[in-house]
Amino acid sequence: MPELLTELSPWVWISLGFLLGIIELLVTTTIFIWPALAALLVGIAMFMTNLGFIAQILLFLILTVVVALLGRYLLPKFEKILGGKNRSILNDPTRRNIGEIGTVISLDENEGIGVFGGVRWHFRLQEGVSVDNETIKKVKVVDSTDSLLIVRPLVNQDAP
């Protein structure tokens, strides 16, 4: 038994990495992905060098922290570069409405109420838009802030 603990094979680390990856897929929290990646990296390192048990554990712990920090701070930057949305729309219903076309119920100056996807929402006209309130019947959601939709009016050629 002591030999098992002192002589971990690279395959043990790779298996641990895949096991943690599977757990991550099941719980979808992004907590297990970083140790999974660190375990895979330790497994790859073990193919190149012969590290002792303590060195393997220390390398795993250090890599877990480094990979988690890199993921925490670099992932949002890559999302911006690749054109991804900065905020998730999963738990933000206002973001889910972006691109939706709605019907205006009431409009007073630049703010109003409309129906988007069967739900009543408060909205504000996009900055720089000035139109006659009587002519706006349809609007398209272009952004959101908190629980307020930012819309632009649709003219006849914009309507679907």
Secondary structure, 3 states (H helix, E strand, C coil): CHHHHHCCCHHHHHHHHHHHHHHHHHHCCCCCHHHHHHHHHHHHHHHHCCCCHHHHHHHHHHHHHHHHHHHHHHHHHHHHHCCCCCCCCCCCHHHHCCCCEEEEEEEECCEEEEEECCEEEEEEECCCCCCCHHHCCEEEEEEEECCEEEEEECCCCCCC
